[in-house]
Amino acid sequence: MIKNRKKLIGSIIILIIFVGLLLIGYISYKNRTANDFKIEDSFVKKDSKQESSKQEASKKEIKAQIYGEVNKPGVYSLDSDDRIEELVKFAGGFTDKADKYSVNGAAKVSDGANIYVKAKGESINTSITNSSEGNSKAAMNQEEGEKLDINSATEEDIVNKKIKGIGDGLAKKIIEYREKNGGRINSVEDLKKAIGPKRGENLSQYVEIN
């Protein structure tokens, strides 16, 4: 009788210990899972912040001029990813005489772009640029003998001009110098400062400084 009671008590103790171990294991697993979720969530938040920072960093202020049939012609500051449609809004919208399809509202505005809005029935003036790159396409379509407007040209324009000794790296330096210098190359000396005396002198033969 006593032996049976001892066996029963021993079995109960073993059962209690077993249940206790199961409970401890469950609590540990639950806490670990919760911590994993917190760590994962922190990584997600960190990645979101980094992505947001990258997007902000990719945006920069540019300036573009719009004139012709808009209510407030002038030079306006925009974000680098703004479209011509935004520039038209800044300029107070089209006038009643405007040919709204003379500009591509969906195109991006480039730094230094010169956008002209024609009047209805107005003939196309080849000296005026209305494109996603402002003066970019006009510069790219120039004949070999024509000079490139260095203050409206993009990095791509300069490279496409295929000037001897001027490649991607130097084109980038010219644009960077122009941006730091108030958005303009004012003289041959500025070109020399941007890419060096010899190359600057060489480049000056192929470009206009307006």
N, C-alpha and C positions, 0 to 999 in steps of 0.2 A: 504493500500500500504506500509506504513511504518512498520506495524506489520509484513507483509510478508517478507520485506527486513531484519528485525531483526531476524526472524526465519531462513532465509537463511544463514545470517552471523553466527548465533549460530550453525547451522548444520555444516557449513564449519569449524568452530573452533573445534567442537567436532571431526570431521573427521580428522583434522590435528593432534589433540592430540592423537587420536586412532592410526593413522599411526606412529606417533612419538614413542608411547609406543611399538608398534610392532617392530620398527627399533631398539630401545634400547634393547628389549628382544632378538632379533636375534643376535645383536653384542655381548651381554653378553654370549649367548649360544655358539657362535663361539669361543670366547676367552677361555671359560671354556673347551671346547672340545680340543682346541689346547694345553692348559695346561695339560690336562689329557694325551694326547699323549706324551708330554715332560716327564711327571712323569713316564709313562709306559716305555718309551724309556730309561730313566735313570736307572730304575730297571733292564731292560734287559741287559744294558751295565754292570751294577754292577754284575749281576749273571754271565755274561760271564767272567768278570775279576776274580771272585771268583773261577769259574770252572777251568780257566787257571792256577790260583795259586795253586789249589789243585793238578792238573796234574803235575805241576812243583815240588811240594813238594813230590809227590809220587815217583818221580825219584831220585835215589841216585847213587853215583858212586860205582861200584864194581870192583873187580880184578879177572881175570881168566887166567889160563895157558893153552897154546895149544902147542903141539909138535907132532913129527912124520912126516908124509908126507905133511908138509906145508913149504912154502918158507922162512918164518921168524918165527921160533918157539920162544916162550917167554911168558912173563906175560904182559897182556894188561888191560887197564882201559876201562870200558864200562858203559853204563847206566843200571840200574837194569832191564829194560824191553827189553834189546837187546837180539837177538837170536844168536845161534851158527853160523849161516851164516855170521853175522857181525864180529864175532871173527875171522872166517876164512879169511875174507877180510882184517882185520887188520894185520893178519899174512902173507899177501902177496899172499893169495890164495893157492890152492892145487898144489903139484908137479905133474909131469907127471906120477909118480908111484902110486899116491894116489888112494885108494879105497874111492871114494867120498860118497859112501853109508854106510860107516862105522860110520858116525856121522849123527845125525838128525839136519839138518840145521834150521828147523822150531822151534826147542825147545829153551826155554829161558835158558840163562846162569845164574847160581847161583854164589854168591860170594864165591871165593875160588875153583871154579871148575877146574878140571884137565882133559883137553880134549886131547885124543890121536887119531890121524888120521892114520889108518892102510895103509899099502901098499897092492896093489892088490895081492891076493892069500895068504896073511899073515893069519896065524891061530889066533883065538881069544885068548887073554891073559886075564884070569879072574881077574887079579890084576889091569887091566886098565879099567877105566870107560869112556864110551861115551854115555851120556844120557842128557836129558833136565836139570837134576839137577847136572851135573858134577859128583861128587862123591856121590851124594845123594842116588841114587837107589842101588849102591853097598853097601852103609852103611846100608840101610834099609833091604837088603837081607842077611845080615850077620847072621850067626848062633848065638845062645845065648852065646856061649863061646867066640866068637870073640870080640875084642875091637873096639870101635868106634873112628875114627880119628877126634878128637875134632876141628881140624883146617880146615877140609873140610866139616864137618857135618852141615846140616841146622837145624833150630829149630825143624822141623818135624822129622828129623832123631833122635835127642836127645830124643824127646817124645816117638817115636816108639821103642826106645831101651828098654823102660819100666824099667828104673832104679828106685829102691825104693826111694821115697822121691823127685824125680826129675820130675816135671810136666811142663805144659805150661809156667807158670810164670818164673820158674828158667831157663828153656831152653831159654826163651827170654832174660833174664839177661846175660846168657853166650854169646849169639850172640852179644848183645849190647856191652859187655865188650870187646869182641874180636875185634869188629869194631873200638872201641876207642883206642885199644892197638895195632894199626898198622896192624889189620887184623889177629892177631895171639894170641893164648894162648901159652905162652912159658914155663910154669912150673906149678906144683901143686899149688904153691903160687898164681899164677894168677887165678886159679880156686877158691881158697879160697877167694880171693878178690872179685871175681865175685858173688859168691853165699853164702859165709860164710865159716869159717874154717871146721866145722863138715861135711857139705854137700860136700864141695870141696874135702875133704879127701876121703869121700865115693865114689864120682864120679870118682876120679883118678884111682880106681880099675877097672873101666869099659871102660876107654878110653885110647887112645894113644896120646901122645903129640909129634908131629913130627916137 
